[in-house]
């Protein structure tokens, strides 16, 4: 599996120019006053310098046209992007499409695209079960082409706090800074998620065995639009929704505590025209069970 997936995983290097301010004298005014009996002229502004700020993440090659999938936070606000392939070839790249609300971005190799690009295959993230074996590939701490393994620890994780729409696959495969944008693959070598975030267990900035990946099926629906440089638009029901607690489930006579409770319906919205009312509980959408309000929003 590792041999199959590694050639299509790239390292993504970013650079942006930032302005920093430096004191007029390297040892400060105290030094001038003590040893020379003088200080900087009042009102003198410190010098400003433009210096490069560099970042690094990972990505995966989607097609022979040179489109690469990565995280939005890896390439957001940068001035230059460079990708390094598994065979060490490097290319400049440009942003093609982004969706900040899911932390997804598509970049593309600029200029002539090599004809021999290896590509990844997206799998079905809905078919993933808790306990399945998975591998993660990326560049943790700049260590390119690093492979780690673990299992799927949970599905449908939300409230992680990095995107508006969250439906993460949780894994204990070791994920660290630099892994962002890399693939999480099943034992058939199919990408079932894109590693995007970690829980650091005290803010140490490194893996605590709790990593999160954006499901491949969420990404797949956006790819045709993002590859063309389009903007992702989303449907609106026009309702206020909340999770169904056991107490609310009992009050509204709903078996179990799964579903999204409609707390309000907006005037002249699709929900109002469709007959939804405050107090309704949505338990299924398009044949798929609705576990909570977050699941309904994602669907």
C-alpha positions in Angstrom: 0.0 0.0 0.0 2.8 2.4 0.9 4.6 1.7 -2.4 1.4 2.3 -4.3 0.5 5.6 -2.7 3.8 7.4 -2.1 4.7 8.4 -5.7 1.6 10.5 -5.9 2.2 12.4 -2.7 3.9 15.8 -2.9 5.4 18.2 -0.5 4.0 21.7 -0.7 6.3 24.6 0.1 4.8 28.1 0.5 6.3 31.5 0.9 4.9 35.0 1.6 6.7 38.3 2.2 6.0 39.9 5.6 7.1 43.2 7.0 9.1 43.2 10.3 10.3 46.1 12.3 13.8 46.3 13.8 15.2 48.8 16.3 17.4 51.6 14.9 20.3 50.4 17.0 20.8 46.7 17.7 21.4 47.1 21.4 18.6 49.6 22.0 18.4 53.0 23.5 19.5 51.9 27.0 22.9 50.9 25.6 23.3 54.3 23.8 22.4 56.2 27.0 24.7 54.3 29.3 27.8 54.2 27.2 27.5 57.3 25.0 25.2 59.6 26.9 22.7 59.9 24.1 19.7 58.3 22.7 18.0 58.0 19.3 16.4 61.1 18.0 12.8 61.3 19.2 10.2 60.3 16.7 12.6 58.2 14.6 10.7 55.3 13.2 12.4 51.9 13.4 13.5 50.4 10.1 11.2 48.0 8.3 12.3 45.0 6.4 10.5 42.6 4.0 11.4 39.0 4.8 10.1 35.7 3.5 7.9 33.6 5.8 7.9 30.0 4.8 5.5 27.2 5.4 5.2 23.5 4.4 2.4 21.0 4.0 1.6 18.0 1.8 -0.6 17.3 -1.2 -1.7 14.5 -3.6 -1.8 14.5 -7.4 -5.3 14.1 -8.7 -4.8 13.8 -12.5 -2.3 14.0 -15.3 -3.1 17.6 -15.9 -1.2 18.4 -12.7 -4.0 19.2 -10.3 -3.0 18.7 -6.7 -5.3 18.4 -3.7 -4.2 20.0 -0.4 -5.6 22.0 2.5 -6.7 25.6 2.1 -4.7 26.6 5.2 -1.5 25.3 3.6 -1.7 27.8 0.7 -3.9 30.6 2.0 -2.5 34.1 1.6 0.9 33.0 0.2 2.9 34.7 -2.6 4.6 31.6 -4.0 3.9 27.9 -4.0 6.4 25.2 -5.0 5.7 21.4 -5.0 8.3 18.7 -4.8 7.4 15.3 -6.2 8.4 12.0 -4.6 11.3 11.7 -7.1 12.6 15.1 -6.0 11.5 17.1 -9.1 10.3 20.5 -8.1 7.8 22.8 -9.8 6.1 26.1 -9.2 2.4 25.8 -8.6 -0.6 28.1 -8.6 -3.9 28.1 -6.8 -6.8 27.0 -9.0 -9.8 26.8 -6.6 -10.5 27.0 -2.9 -13.3 26.3 -0.4 -12.3 27.8 2.9 -15.5 26.5 4.6 -14.2 22.9 4.3 -10.4 23.8 4.3 -10.0 22.3 0.8 -7.8 23.8 -2.0 -6.8 22.7 -5.5 -3.4 23.9 -6.9 -1.9 23.1 -10.3 1.7 22.7 -11.5 2.5 25.8 -13.5 3.9 25.7 -17.0 4.7 22.4 -18.7 3.2 19.4 -16.8 5.2 16.2 -16.9 3.6 13.4 -18.8 4.4 10.7 -16.3 2.7 12.0 -13.2 1.4 9.3 -10.8 -2.1 9.9 -9.4 -4.1 8.9 -6.4 -7.5 7.2 -6.5 -10.3 8.5 -4.3 -12.2 5.8 -2.4 -15.6 5.7 -0.7 -15.3 7.3 2.7 -18.9 6.3 3.6 -17.8 2.6 3.4 -15.1 3.1 6.0 -15.7 1.4 9.3 -14.3 2.2 12.8 -11.4 -0.1 13.3 -10.3 -0.3 9.7 -6.6 -0.1 9.1 -5.3 3.1 7.4 -2.0 4.8 6.4 -1.1 8.5 6.3 1.6 9.9 4.1 3.1 13.4 4.2 5.9 15.5 5.4 5.7 15.8 9.2 8.3 18.4 10.5 9.6 18.6 6.9 10.4 14.9 6.8 9.1 14.2 3.3 7.5 10.9 2.2 6.9 9.7 5.8 4.4 6.9 6.2 2.5 6.2 9.4 -0.3 3.7 10.1 -3.1 3.2 12.5 -6.9 2.7 12.5 -10.0 4.7 12.0 -10.8 5.7 15.5 -14.2 7.4 14.8 -16.3 9.0 12.1 -18.4 12.1 11.8 -16.3 14.2 14.2 -17.3 17.9 14.3 -16.7 20.9 16.4 -12.9 20.6 15.9 -12.8 24.3 15.1 -10.9 24.6 11.8 -13.7 24.7 9.2 -17.4 25.7 8.9 -18.4 22.3 7.6 -16.8 19.4 9.6 -17.4 15.7 9.2 -13.9 14.4 10.0 -12.6 10.8 10.1 -10.6 10.5 13.3 -7.5 8.3 13.3 -4.6 7.4 15.5 -2.2 7.2 12.6 0.6 9.6 13.6 -0.1 13.1 12.1 2.1 16.1 12.8 2.7 19.6 11.4 3.6 19.2 7.7 1.1 16.3 7.2 -1.7 18.7 6.3 -3.0 18.0 2.9 -1.6 14.5 2.7 -3.7 11.4 2.1 -5.3 8.9 4.5 -5.6 5.7 2.6 -7.3 2.3 3.2 -5.6 -1.0 2.7 -6.6 -1.0 -1.0 -4.4 2.1 -1.5 -7.5 4.3 -2.0 -7.6 7.8 -0.5 -10.5 7.9 2.0 -9.5 11.2 3.6 -7.2 14.2 3.6 -5.3 14.7 6.9 -6.0 18.2 8.1 -5.8 18.7 11.9 -4.5 17.2 15.1 -5.4 17.3 18.8 -2.1 18.1 20.5 -2.9 17.1 24.1 -1.7 20.1 25.9 -0.6 22.4 23.1 2.8 20.7 22.4 2.1 21.0 18.7 2.7 17.4 17.9 0.6 14.2 17.6 -1.2 12.9 20.6 -2.7 10.0 18.6 -5.8 12.0 17.7 -5.8 13.2 14.1 -8.6 14.3 11.7 -9.1 13.8 8.0 -11.6 15.4 5.6 -13.7 12.5 4.1 -13.0 11.8 0.4 -16.7 11.9 -0.4 -17.0 15.4 0.8 -14.0 16.4 -1.3 -15.2 14.5 -4.4 -18.4 16.5 -4.7 -16.5 19.8 -4.9 -13.7 18.7 -7.3 -15.4 19.4 -10.7 -16.1 23.0 -9.6 -12.8 23.7 -7.9 -10.7 22.3 -10.7 -12.5 24.7 -13.1 -11.8 27.6 -10.7 -15.4 27.9 -9.6 -16.9 28.8 -6.3 -18.7 26.3 -4.1 -22.3 27.3 -3.4 -24.5 25.4 -0.9 -28.2 24.8 -0.6 -30.2 26.5 2.1 -33.2 25.0 3.9 -34.1 28.2 5.8 -34.3 26.6 9.3 -32.7 26.9 12.6 -31.7 23.5 13.9 -30.2 21.9 17.0 -29.2 18.5 18.3 -31.8 16.3 19.8 -31.0 15.6 23.4 -32.7 12.7 25.3 -35.0 15.2 27.1 -36.0 16.8 23.8 -36.5 13.4 22.2 -38.9 12.4 25.0 -40.7 15.8 24.8 -41.3 15.4 21.0 -42.0 11.7 21.2 -39.0 10.7 19.0 -37.5 7.2 19.7 -33.9 7.5 20.5 -32.0 10.8 20.5 -30.9 11.0 16.8 -32.0 13.7 14.5 -32.0 17.4 14.0 -34.7 19.5 15.8 -36.1 22.4 13.8 -36.2 25.3 16.2 -37.4 27.9 13.8 -38.4 28.3 10.1 -37.5 31.4 8.2 -40.2 33.3 6.3 -40.3 32.8 2.5 -37.6 30.1 2.6 -37.6 26.6 1.0 -38.4 25.1 4.3 -41.5 27.2 4.8 -42.6 26.5 1.2 -42.0 22.8 1.8 -44.1 22.6 4.9 -41.5 22.3 7.7 -42.5 23.7 11.0 -40.8 24.5 14.3 -40.8 21.4 16.4 -40.3 19.0 13.5 -37.5 16.5 13.8 -35.5 15.6 10.7 -34.3 12.0 11.0 -33.4 11.2 7.4 -32.3 13.1 4.3 -32.0 11.6 0.8 -32.0 8.1 2.2 -29.3 8.9 4.8 -29.8 8.9 8.5 -29.4 12.2 10.3 -27.5 11.6 13.5 -27.4 15.3 14.6 -27.7 18.9 13.3 -24.1 18.9 12.0 -24.8 15.8 9.9 -27.8 17.5 8.4 -25.8 20.6 7.5 -23.2 18.6 5.8 -25.7 16.6 3.8 
